[in-house]
Amino acid sequence: MAQAASALIDDFARHGGRIGMAQAAFPRMDRWTDLSTGIAPWSYQAAASAQSAAELPDPAALSALEAAAAGFFGADPARVVAVPGSDLAMRLLGLLLGRRSFVFRPAIVRPGYSGHAAMWGGHEAMACTAEEITSIAPTHDVLVLARPNNPDGIVADPLLLEWASLTMSARGGHLLVDEAFADADPACSLAGRGWPGLIVLRSFGKFFGLAGLRLGFVIAPPAIISDLRALMGDWPVSGPALATGLAAYRDTAWHGAQRARLATASQRLAALLTRNGIDIVGQTPFFVLASAEHRDRLFVHLAEAGVLTRPFDYEPCWLRIGLPRDENDWARLDEALVIWRTQ
């Protein structure tokens, strides 16, 4: 079983949400509890109408959305641009920043999101640890990290990052901070800092539970904003995304309720895992990073119970587990872990 389990890991380690692949690998399971993505399991009610999908997006609606998002982020609206998903924005930024120099040296903090390594086109990014930022910033053109980090939940020191941003910008470089999981704690965000060279990425879909809407934001110096707008053209975001995003960012009561749900569920998940003998090595309000000696076997065991989680190819003990949606999903996960612990 160990060899069969290991063979599956590469397929599921690239990113979460691979339900189609799970259905093919475990065909006896017809209903899945997907805990592999880190996306909030409670979704905002989409505000899109048939008209918003039928008509070309309105430039005034785009401006209104960016202003509402800027208020939510605590950022200057002039430094905010909407994009069709933060993952695509990373790749566009990789192209924009990489073409500025024949000798381009990007660096990424690891462990981290796989997209950070894939965003640079023909340039190879140097991997470093958070502890190596002080030696990387003076010698590289761009440094990318997530805050909170995915998958271990570490929140990098803002004083260190301010120094890195100032150091890199003095040579025309940039610090790129991926805040995909920052919405649960507004105090965690650097979006409003405005440091020279600072670029911040924000995701809409994770906090609002609407990843398929494909909406994100870049907060950056005016020159970067201008370049991004020119690259994306007149209609960068769909009409349904504009309508839903504008309603969602203005709904302050929903924000508070969602943050409370995330915090409660994250603590409940950590307690459930600990109760079943699973070690916790990291956590955000969106997911828990667990460590298990026989991780590959645990991944398969959970999948055979209809629970999809996220393994990592660079760390053989890690398994990231997102939040269950309802009591049926909680019970399914708990039952599978009890069987694992007692078998």
HELIX and SHEET records of a PDB file:
HELIX    1   1 ALA A    2  PHE A   12  1                                  11    
HELIX    2   2 ILE A   19  ALA A   25  1                                   7    
HELIX    3   3 ALA A   50  ALA A   54  1                                   5    
HELIX    4   4 PRO A   59  PHE A   73  1                                  15    
HELIX    5   5 PRO A   77  ARG A   79  5                                   3    
HELIX    6   6 SER A   86  GLY A   98  1                                  13    
HELIX    7   7 GLY A  115  ALA A  118  1                                   4    
HELIX    8   8 ALA A  130  GLU A  132  5                                   3    
HELIX    9   9 ILE A  133  ILE A  136  1                                   4    
HELIX   10  10 PRO A  158  SER A  169  1                                  12    
HELIX   11  11 PRO A  186  CYS A  188  5                                   3    
HELIX   12  12 GLY A  205  PHE A  208  1                                   4    
HELIX   13  13 ALA A  211  LEU A  213  5                                   3    
HELIX   14  14 PRO A  222  MET A  232  1                                  11    
HELIX   15  15 GLY A  239  ARG A  250  1                                  12    
HELIX   16  16 THR A  252  ARG A  275  1                                  24    
HELIX   17  17 ARG A  295  GLU A  304  1                                  10    
HELIX   18  18 GLU A  327  THR A  342  1                                  16    
SHEET    1   A 2 THR A  33  ASP A  34  0                                        
SHEET    2   A 2 VAL A 307  LEU A 308  1                                        
SHEET    1   B 7 VAL A  80  VAL A  83  0                                        
SHEET    2   B 7 GLY A 216  ILE A 219 -1                                        
SHEET    3   B 7 LEU A 198  SER A 203 -1                                        
SHEET    4   B 7 HIS A 174  ASP A 178  1                                        
SHEET    5   B 7 VAL A 142  ALA A 146  1                                        
SHEET    6   B 7 PRO A 106  VAL A 109  1                                        
SHEET    7   B 7 MET A 126  CYS A 128  1                                        
SHEET    1   C 4 ASP A 279  THR A 284  0                                        
SHEET    2   C 4 PHE A 287  SER A 291 -1                                        
SHEET    3   C 4 TRP A 318  GLY A 322 -1                                        
SHEET    4   C 4 ARG A 310  PRO A 311 -1                                        
END                                                                             
